[in-house]
Amino acid sequence: MAVAKNAGAKTPGDLVGKTDFDLFPKELATNYYEDEQKVIRSGQALLNREEQCVDPHGNMRYLLTTKVPFRDEQGQINGIVGVGRDITKRRKIEEDLREAEQRYRGMFEETL
């Protein structure tokens, strides 16, 4: 349901038959597609990659993405399985901590 919501769909069923190009800006969709094709061609999973995404309201979000090949009973790759976790809040906290550390270091160095 989270993927559907992030893509602006009411239900996961609304995404059936859609591609990344139907759901996201062209530049992001192209990046997603290229990654998916690499997974299919190589058979190697893409694990825990941080990616940008745009929600239906145009807000930039960050996802921790894993994409693995989906194999049939004969071991042939015929698709991928992908999981994305929204890490936008975590990224914001990390950014805030970096900025606070820079301010602290600046104040500390001024007192020397």
N, C-alpha and C positions, 0 to 999 in steps of 0.2 A: 504493500500500500504506500510506503514511503516513496518509492520510485515513481509511482503514478502521481502522487501529490507534487513531487519535485518537478515533474514534467508537465504539470498543469492538467492532468487527467483526473476524472472523478473516481475511476476504478482501474485496477490493473488491466481488466479486459479492454478498456479503451485504448490500450497501447498495442494490442495485437495488430500485426501488419505494419506497424510504424517503424521507421528507422531513426537513427540519431539525427539525420537531416530533417526529419519532420518535427523534431522536438527541440533542437538546440540551434544556436547561431552557427553559420556555415563553418567558421574557423574551429570552433570547439568540436562540432560534429566530424569534421575532417580528421582532427587529432584522435578522436575516439575510434573512428573507423580504421585508421591506420594501425592503431594499437591492436584492435581486434583481428585485423588481417595478419599481423605478425604472430599473434597467438595461434591462429589457425594454420599458418604456413609452417611455423617452427615446432608446434606442439608444446612449446614452453609457456608456462603460466606467467602472468604479470602479477606480482604480489605487492600489495600495500603501497601503491603509487598515489601520491597526493596530486589531485587534479582540480582544476577550476571548473565550475559549472555555473549556469545562470538559471535562477528560478523563474517561474512564470511572471513575476513582477519586475524582472530585470535586475534583481539583486545578485551580486557575485557570491557564490558559495564555494566551499572547498569540500572535496570528497576524498576519502581514503578508499581506493579502488583495487579490487582483485578481479582478474579475468583469467579463467582456466579453460582449456579445451574440453569440449563435450564429445565423448567418444561413444560410438555405437557398440553393439555386442561383438563386432569383429575388430574393434579397436580403431576404426576409422574416425577421424575428426569430422563431425558434421555440424559443428556450431561451437558456441562458447557459453559459459555460465559466468555471469558477472555479479559482483556484490559491491555496493558502494555505501560507505558510512559517512554521514555528514559530520565533518570535523571543523565546521566554521567557527563555532564557539571556542574550541581548543586553539585554533590558529589565532583568534583575537586575543586570547589570554596570553599566548606566547609572545605576540607582538607587544602587548602592554608591558609584559615583564622585561623584554629587551629595552624598551624605551625607558622604563623606570631604572634599569641598571645603568643605562647611559647617563641619565640625569644624576644618579648617585655617584658614578665615577667622576663626572664633571665637578660636582660639588666637593668631592673628596680631594681631587687634584688641585682645586682652587685653595684649599686650606693648607696645602703643603708649602 
